[in-house]
Structure formats: structure tokens, C-alpha cells
Amino acid sequence: MTCRLFLTSEDREILLFVEMYGSISITQCQNMFYNRQGRGYEMARLHLSKLVKFSKLNVFKEKLTNKNVYYMSKKPSYHGILALDYLAKLIKNGAAINYFNQEQPWMKRKYMSDAYCVYTIGDKVFFNIIEVVRTKSVEVDKYIAIYESGEAQALSNDLYNQLSGNKINIFPRLIIIDDIQHKNEIFINDEIKIIQLDFQLNNFTRVFL
């Protein structure tokens, strides 16, 4: 006897997300697709387990977090997982995602950021660069070079124009995700606003201020 797989609309949304972004965790799934349900975490876990059972997804236990991560073909990096944690938190908090690109290249791939995103809340548009810092300090020289190149400002302007906005010349806010208790605020230059979050993304709503 064979069992026929029935995909719900939620299953299809989950698979589409993984196809687009490479992976998903149970908490990410809960935050994006089951955030209004009392048993959201359990619902997310059951749907992901079902997709593994029917060979739609693979799963592995990420060593640093000791949590299951689900993927199609390539296991994500820890940096990639945290970048998607950030995306899932945005969606949970009601943000409309206009653009999200992982491993954002700058200056002909001389430099990379873990992600670049544009999102809208109400009538406000936010531009963020996400940088995960695990084993080293923030690369100040890297972001000075990116700022001076003007690429991030130009990309933000182009995307803002697509949203019917006027011309802008701003550098995206730099979201630093690390687990260091900084004695002083991270500083690069007066034009780059920095928000630091820990690996659990505590006090997340600071990014909307």
C-alpha cells in the first residue's frame, strides 16, 4: 500500500520559501507561517517533518544551535541561518519584504555582506545590510570601502525608485548580529547607522526605530 502526498497551501509556501532562500528552521517557519496560532511551533515542526518524510526536504542538526534546519540540496552556513532568522523576524513583526538578497556582493565581489534587504512597515521604507560576526570583529575598512564606492546608496536608490519613491542618497543601516557585549557602540563613520543584535535577536523591534 502506498501513501499519496497531499500538499496544503502552507506546505507549498514553505517549499517555495526554501526554494528561494535555501533553508528554513522550525522557528523561522513558525515566525513566518504560523505566528498567529497557539501551537505555532508544533504546527511548523509537523509540516516540516511531513515534507522530510515524503522526500521534499532534507534535514540536519546545526551544531552551534543544536536545532534542526531543513533544506533542499545545499546545507546552509551559520551566517545564512542567522540572516534568515532576521528575515523571519521581520515578517513576524508585520514587515512587507520588498527585496532580500543573501550573500550580497559589492565592488565586483571584492566584498560580501550576509544579506541586503528592503522592507516596508506602514508608510516607512527601511534599507538594511545584515552582517553576522562570529569569530572576528566588525570589518570597519570593508564598510568604509563599500560606503565610499557608492554602490549601496545606488542600489537603495534604484529599489526605492521601483517603489515609486523619489531620488535618495542614503547608506543602508548596518545590522550587526554578534554575541559580544561591546563596551562602546560600534562606529564606522557618521553616515553609517549601526544596530547591534545578539544571536537570539533579542530586542528586535529596535530595528524599526
N, C-alpha and C positions, 0 to 999 in steps of 0.2 A: 504494500500500500504506500502511495506517495502523498505527500502533503503539498498542497498548492499554496504558494506565497501570495498573500493579499496585502498590497501596499496601501496604507492610508495616506491621506493628504499630508499628514505630519511626516510620515516616512519619506515621502517624495521630497519634501522641503529639506529634511536632514541630508538626504543623499545629494541634493543639489548644492547644499552648503559645502559638503565635503568635496564634491567635485570642483567647486570654485576655489576653496581655500585649503584643501589638502587633508584636514583632520577635524576632529571635534572631540571634546571630553564630555562626560556626563553633566558636569556643572555648566559648561558652555551651552549644552543642549537645553538644560533646564532654563537658563537665563534668557535664551532666545525664543524657545518654542513652548515652554510650559511654565512661564513665570507668573501666571495668574491662577495656578492650581495648587491646592494644598499639598498634594502629593507629587509636586512637580519633579523632584529629584528621582523618585521611584518610577514615574512615568517615562522620564528620559532614559533611565537605565534599562527599562523593559524594551523600549523601542530600539535602542542601540543593540541590545543583546539579540533581539529578533533579527536585525539586519546582519549581524555576525553569523547567526545560526543558518541563515539562508545565503551565506557567502556574498552578500552585498558589500560588507565591510570587513576589514581585519582589525585586530585589537592587540595592543601591547601595554605593558605596565611601565610607565615612565619612572625611571629610577629616583630622580630627585624629589618628585611629588608623591611617588608611590600610588599614583592614580592611573586608571585605565584611559587610554587615548585610542580613538577609533580612526581608521584611515582606509584609503582605497589601495594605493600602490606604494607610496613612499612614507616612511616614518618621519614625522616632523621633528625639528630640533626643539630644544627647550625654549630658545628665543621665539620660535614660531608659535609654540603653545601659549606663551605669555602674551604675544601680540594678539592672538585670537581671544584670550581671556579679556583683553581690553575691548576688542570689538563686541564681544558678547555682553559685557557690562554696559557699553553704550546703548545697545539695543534694549536691554532690560530697563534702562532708565528713560526710554522713550525717544531716543535719537533716531532720525531717519538718515541712513547711510547713503551719501551721495557718491562716495569714491573710497575704496580701500585697496591698497596695493601692498602686498608683503614683499620684503626684500627690495625696497625702493632704491634704485641706483641713482647716483649723482655723478656728474662730471665724467661721463663716458665710463661709468662703473669703477672709477677710482675709489669712490666711497659708497657704502651701502648703509641704509637705515633699516631697522627691522620692519617698519611699516610706515606708510604715509596715508592719512585719511582725511576726508572732508565729510562733515555731518551737520545736520540741521536740527535744532530744537526750537520750536516756535518760529519766530522770525529771525533767529540768530544763526549764522553760519560759522562753524569752527573749523580751523585747519590745524592738524596735529602731525608731528613726526614722532614716532614711537621708537625709543632706543632702550633695549634691555641690556643691563650691565651686570654681568655675573662675576667675572674673575679679575676685572681691571677697573680703573677709574674712568670717568667720562672722558672721551677723546675731544678735548677742547679744540685742538688745532683742526680736527676734522670738521667741526661745525663752523669754525671761523672761515674755513675754505669754502664750505657749502654756502654760507651766507654771502661771502664776497663774490661768488660765482653768479649769484642772482637766479640760479635755476629754481630753487624752491619758491622764490617770490613769483617767478614767471609761471610755474605750474599752478600755483594757487590762483593767480590772476586768470589763467585760461579756464580753470574749473569754475571759478566764480562767474565768469562771463557766460558759461554754459547754463548757469542757474539764473541768467538774466540780471546779473549784478553789474555794477559799474566797475571801472578800472580800479584795481587796488595794487598796492605795493607793500605787502606785509610778509614777514617771515613767519612760517607756522610755529605755533607753540611747540616746544620740545618736551615730550613726556618721557621722563627718565624713570624706568622701572628697575629698582635695585633693592637690596636689603641692608643698606648701610645707613647707620644713624649719623648723618652729616652734622658736624659741629657748626658749620656755616652753610648758608644757602649756596647751591651750585651757581656759578656765574661764568658766562662766556663773553657776552658784551651787552650793552644797554638795550639793544634791539631784539634780543632773543629772550623771550619769556620762558621760564622753565618751571615745570611742575613735577615734583618727585613723588612716586608711589612705591610702596613695598611690593613684594612678590604676590601678596594676597590682595592687592589693590584696595586696601583699607582707605577709608575717607575718599572714596572715588568721586563723589559729587564735587570735589574741589575743581575738577577739570571743567566744570560748567560756569565757574565764576569769572 
